[in-house]
Amino acid sequence: MRVFLLGVDGATYDLILPWARQGKLPNLATLLKNSYFGELASLPPITPAGWTSIITGVNCGKHGLADFLKLDLDSYQLHPTNSQDRKVRTIYNMLGEVGKKNIILNYPMTYPAEELNGSMVTGLQTPRIDDRCSYPPELIQYLEQELGEVLFMANYRERQSREDFLSDIKNLVKAREKMILHFIKKQEFDFFATVFMATDIVSHAFWKYMDENHPGRKGIPPEELDRFNNAVLDVYIQVDTSIGKIIEALQNKDTAIILVSDHGSGPLYKFVNLNKFLVEKGYMTLVQEKTDKGRLSGAISRFVRSFLSNNPARNNEKQKKDIYFHDVDWDHTKAYSWGNLCSVSLNLRGREKSGIVRTEEAEALKKEIAAELMKLADSDGKRIVDAVGFREDVFTGTHTREMPDMYMVMRDISYVGRGINPVYRDIPGRPLIEDADLSGTHRVDGIYAISDIVAKEKFVARAGGLKLTGRGYKVYDVAPTILHLFGIEIPDYFDGRVMDEAFLNNIG
């Protein structure tokens, strides 16, 4: 029996089940009725961590891919993460070692491509089309000739209209479908893994148009609300149509289909600039800029600036603000926030290059900062932070040390804490709390469904309807379940367990 891992990024049953019951997602409805399905919890609910846990069977404290960025503790600079930051083997590595053929298409965090028994086209975080985005390396050129342009992502372009952006998202679905069907028809496989990213992208950008209670709708012209009211639904319908074609193509191939998402989705209202909070509470200190005093010094300064405008040293100064944390005085900073994880790290002596917090005072300081965060309120007077947790309470493994010290949940993730990242670098220039420029974001609970709809023998405890009755699992439970279907022993270091409740007695 083959296994087809079908990823739908950011998919949530909060949308799928009502739309399926209404007949708007007929293929997903049929698949779920022939599945054991439930919610799949992801911590932290972010793409690199979720998809990597799904394919490795461990939490991100072991696999090392918790964010789109990684922090250099010697320089406080951030760098994009990629597959080389993954510290454990994937299940396609394990399957290849026992002779199983793999096809891995557009799976997030797989660039640069690695050698495997089969074929790979990398996914999210692929920076460019080159011979590192496929295995074998020449595969990408073949696909461009056979299929046309190979799309990895749909990103908003500056001054792009919403109509064009939505069109790009839909084109991404078309390209993904075309490639998947090509490989199903042209190559034999034992394990196939692929991910549709469009459901996540459209939820980030267009959630407010379908959500009548979203505060971000205020001031939007009625005709614009009407025009994009069904944007999210339309993309889900398009992905549903692609899923129907995939199921049809898998007929007579004796395949177990496992449908998963890396996290769920929901509305986003506000950003909380955590470094601004840390400055205001005295845990972070910024470098004090010297100001000109007096007209003479001001005139001299203007002359010097004009004279040096084309000087390389001056240009270097202009580029300074492109450096992460360029304005932080580390010798007087106890805590900072970085990346996209709604988190805070201590500037710990012996870990960070300029750390000042002693190990013996770290626990007390974390509790102190947590208490201050719990007091944080918005203009409505209501508290923002639901809970603060420490990394050791959630993650295990040798790479836990590389992760932030503290995490928080803000109003059921409708508020998101922003640390330093490629967009939010200006600490003093941003307000503490601001309206989000996106209207949707992630939730902890994603989806899973295990189906034998195209398998020769029925082995799944079918739901039979569209009611969420399956047991809740975690993202790292997917990998051991796939190995179980292949009859391969589960490694001792796995955090996940087999989804036993999904199976009838004639499996395993």
N, C-alpha and C positions, 0 to 999 in steps of 0.2 A: 504493500500500500504506500502511496505517495502522501506527502503532507504539503499543503499550500497555506502559507501564512500570509493572510490578506490584511494589511494595515490600512486604517483610515484615521489619519492624524487628527487628534482632538475630538473625535466622534463621541457623542453623548446620547444615552438613551432618553434623556430629557427631550430631545428633538426627534430621535429615530422612532421611538414607540408611538407617540401621538400621530406622526405623519404616516407611519406604516399602517396604523389602525384606520386612518382616513383613506387608505388606498394610494397614497402619493409615492410610496416607496415599495412597490410590489415585489421586487426581487429580494430586498432585505427582509420583507415580511415572510416570504417563502423560505428563505434561508433560516431565519430565526425559528420558525415553526418546526423546522427539521434540525434543531440544535438544542444543546444545553447551553443556556446563556445567562450572564449576570454582569455585575460591575467589576472593574479591574482597577484597584487602587494603585496610585503612583505617588511616591514621595522621593524627592520633590517633584511636583507636577510640571515638568519641563521636558522638552523634546529629547535632548541628548541623554538625560538620565533614564527616561522611560523606555525609549527604543533600545538603548544599550542593555538595560536590565532584562528586557524581553528576550533578547538574543543571547544573553550570557547566563541568566539564572541567578544573578547576584545583585546586591544593592550597590549603589554608586560609591560607597566607601571601599568596596573591593575592586570594582571595574574602573574607577577613576574618572569617569566622564559625567560630571554633575551639571555642567553648564556649557554654553557656547564659548566661554572664555576660561582661561586658566591664569592664575596669578603667579608671577615670579616674585618669590618672597625676598629676593635680594635687591630687586629694583622697584617693586610695587607696580610693575608694568603688566598689562594684560595682553594675552595672545590668543588667537582663535584656537579652539580645540579641533582635533581630527582623529582619525582611526588609530593613529600611532600613540595617542594618549590612553587608549583602552589597554588595560593591564592584564586581562584574562582572555582565555579562548572563547570563541563563539561556538554555538552549536553547529554551524556549518563547517567550522574547523574540525570538530569532533566527528561529524558525519562523513566528511571527506576522508578521514583517517581509516574508516571502515569500508571505503569504496563507494559511498553514496554520492550521487551527482547532485550538485547544487546550482541553482540559478538565483542570484541576489540582484534585484533591480531597484534602484533608487531608494535603497534603505538608508535612512539618516545616519550620519557619522561614520560612513564607510570610506570616505576619501582620506588618503590615497588608497586605491584598490590594492588588495593583497592577493597573492597567489592562492588558488583554491582548486578543488576538484570540481570544475564547472566553469560558470561564467558570472561576471559581476559588472554592473554599471552602478557607479556610486550615486549617492543621494544628497540630501541637505548638507550644507557646508562644503560642497564642491566649488572651489573658487574659480575654476576655469575649465574649459574643455581641452584636455591634453591626454597624453598616453598614461597618466596616472588615474584617470577616472574610469578605467575599465580594465578587466582582466579576461582574456589576454589583452595586452595593450592595444593591439590593432583592432579590437572589437568596436571601439567607438567610431572609427572611420568607416567600418562596414555598416554600422547602424545609421550613420548620417547619410550614406549612399542609398540604403534600403528604405529608410523611414523618413528622411528629411531631418530637420533640426531636432536635436535631442535637448529637451528641456529638463532642468533640474529643480527650478523654483520659479515662482512668480513674485517678484518684489516690486513694491510701489516705486515708481520713478518720479523724480522731482517734477512738479507741475503737471503730472499726468491726471487726466480726468478720471472720475470714478467709473464711468462707462468703460473706458479703456482698461482700467485696472481689473474690473470684473471680467472683461473679455480675456485678459491675460490668464486669469485664474481658470477660466473655463478651457482655454487652450492647453493649460497644463494637464487637465484631466484627459483631454483628447490624446495628448502625446503619451501620457502614461498608459492609457488603455491600448493604444496602438502597439507600444513596445511589449506590453505583457502578452497580448494575443499573438504577436510575432513569435515570442519565445515558446509559448505553449505549443504552437503548431510546428515550430522548426527544431526544437531541441528536446531530447529526453531528459527527465529529471527525477530525482527522488524527493528533493526538498526545494521548494520555491518560496522566496520571501520578497514581498514588494509592499510599497506604501504609497497611498494617495495623500498628498499634502494639502490639496485644495480646500478640504473641509475646515482645516485649521486656519488657513489664510483668510478665507471668507468670513469666518466667525470673528476673527480679530477686527476686520475692517468694516463689517456691515451689520454687526449684531443689533445696534441701536435702531436700525430701520425696521426690524421685525418685532422689537420689544417696546410695547407701548408705555411701559413704566420706566424706560431708561431716561435719566436726566439729560443725557447728551442729545436728545431729540429737540430740546428747547431751541427755538430760533431757526430750525431747519424749515425751508419752504414746504408746504404741503405737497406740491408736485414732486419734489425730490424724495420725500418720504414714500410717496406712492410708487415712484420709479424703482426704488431699491427695496421695497417692502419684502419682496420674495427672493432677494439675492442669495441668502443663505439656503433657503429651500431649493432654489434652482440648482445650486451646486450639489446639494445632497441628492437631488433627483438625477443629475448627470452622473454622479458616482454610482448611484443605484443602477442606472442603465448599464454602466461599465461592469458592475458586479454580475448583472444578468448575463452579459456576454462571456464573462470569465467562467461562470458556472456552466454555460452551454459548451464552451471550448473544453472543459474538463470532463464532460460526459464520456463514459467508457474508459477513463484513465484511473479508476479505482483510487480516489483521492479523499483524504480527510481535509476539510477546510477549517482553518482556525482564523476567525475574524477578531481583530484586536485594535485598540487605540492606546496611545501612550499616556493619555490623560483625558479628562473631559473638557467641557467648555461652558462658559457662562458670561454674564455681563461684567464689564469693567467700567468703573465710575471715576476713580481718582488715582493719581500717583502721589506717593509720599516720598519725598527726597530725603533719604535716611542720613546722608552725610550732612545735610543742612540741620537735621535734628541733632546729630552728634555735636555739631559746632555750637548750636544754641544751648546745649546742656553741658558744654565744657569738656566733652570727651575728645573732641578734635580741635586742633588749632591750625589756622591758616596763616601763611606767610603774610606779613604786613607790608603792603606796597607803600613805597615812599611817594609822597605827593609834593608837587612844586609849590613853593610859597613865594609870593611876591611877583610883581609883573616882570622884573628883570630876569629872575630865574625861569619864569614861564616863557619869556621870549627866547632865552638861551636854549631852553629845552626844545621849543618848537623848531628853532634853527638846526639844532643837532639832529632832531628826528628827520627833518627834511634832508639834511646832508647825508644821513646814513640810510636813507630809504632803500637804496639799491645795494647796500653793503651786505655781504654774506652774514656777518655777525648779527646785523639787524634782522635779516631774514630768519636767522635761527631763532631770534627772540620772538618773532611773529609766529614761528612754528611751535613755540613752547606750549601754547595752549592745546596743541594737538596731543600732548603727552598726558597720559593718565595721572591724576593726582598731582598736577604740576604746582598747585598752590598750597599743598599741605606741608605743615611744619612737623615732620615726623618725630623730632626730638621732644615735642610737647603734645603728642597725640596718643591717646589710649585706645581708641577704637575707630573703625572705618567700615564702610560698606562698599562692596564691589560686585559686579556681575548682575545677573537677572534673577537671583534666588530669594529676594526679600529677606536679606540676612545682614548680620553684623559680625565682624571679626575683631578680635583684640590685637593690638600691636604688641605682640608678646616677645619679651626678651629671650634671645636664643633661638627664635623661630624666624621672625622678621628681621631684616638687616638692621633696622634702627628701632627695634622693639624696646619699649620702656616699661611694660607691665611685667612685674615679677610673677613667676609661676605660683607662688604662695598667695598672691592677691587676686589671681585670675577668677576663681570661683565667686568670690564676693563681688568682684566688679561685674561679672556677667549677671548676677542676680540684681545688682543695683541698676544696671542698664535696662534689664527686663522690667523692673518695677516702674522705671520712668516711661518705657514704651507703653505699658498698660494704662498710663494716665493720659496718653496722647488722645486729643479730641479734635473733631472737625468743627466748623463754624456752627453746626447744629447742636453743639454741646455734648454730643454722644461720643463715646469712646470709639476709637478706630481699631485697636488691636484686640483680637479675640484671644490669642494665646501666643506665648513665646516658648520655644523649646530649644534645648541644647543638642548639638549634633550627636553626641554620644548616646543620647536617648533613642535615636532613630537609626543611625548608621553604624556599621561595624566594618573592620578591615583596615589594612595597612595604609590605605589612601584617605582614610577619614581625616587624617591630620592636614591634608591639603584643602579641606573644605572649610567654609565659614564656621565660626563657633556657635552662632545663634541664628535661629530662624523664627519667623513670625507669620501668623495668619491674620489678615486684616479684613474684617467684615465679610467673612466667607469668601475671601479672595476677590471681592468686588473692588477693593482697594489693594494696590500693589506697591510694595516698597521698592524704590529704585536706588541702586548703588551706582558707582562709577561704571559706565559701559560706553560703547562707541557713540551713543546719542547724548547721554546725560553726564557730561563731564564738568559743567560749570556749577560749582558748589555755591558760591556766594550770590550768583546771579539768578538762581531759580527760587521760587517760593517753596515753603515747606510742603504745602499740599496744593496740588494743581489738577485741573481737569485733564483726564487722559486723552491723548491724541488717537487712541484706539478705543473701540467700544465693547470689545469682547476679549476675554482672556481665559486662562486655564482653570480647571477644577480637578480635585484629587481623583474623582471616580471617572474612569474611562469605561470601555466596554470589552467584553470577550464573548465569543460564541464558538462552540465546537460542534461541527456538523458532519454527518456522513451522507449528505444529500447526493453526492456523486461517488460514494464508496460502494463496492460490490456487496459487502456485508454490513448490516446495520449494527452499530455498536454503541450509539449515543443514547443516553436517557433523554429522549426528546421532550421539549417543553410542550409542543403541540399547539401553542397559542402565542399571544403577544403580551404575556404578563411576565414581569421580571421576577422569576422564582429561583434562578440559579444562585448558588452560594457565591458570596463575594470572595475574590482572590486578589493577589497582588501581582504586579508586573513580572516579578521574577519567578512566578509559578508557571509561566508559559513555557520556558525552555525545558524544564524537566518533563513536562507533559508531552512535548514533541519527542524528546528522547525516548520516553516510555512507549509512544506509538511505534517507534522503530525497534523497540526491544533492546535499547542500549542502557547500560547501567548508569545511574545518576551519580555524578561526582560528589564526593563527601563535602566539598567546600561550597556547594550550591546553597543559597538561602531559600530557594523555592522548593515546593513540593508538587507532586503530581496532582492534577485536578481529578481525583478519583471519583468524586460524586457525578462527574459527567458521563461515566462509562457504565454500560451494561456488564454483565458478568462474563461475556465472551471476549473480553479484551484484556491484555496484560498477562 
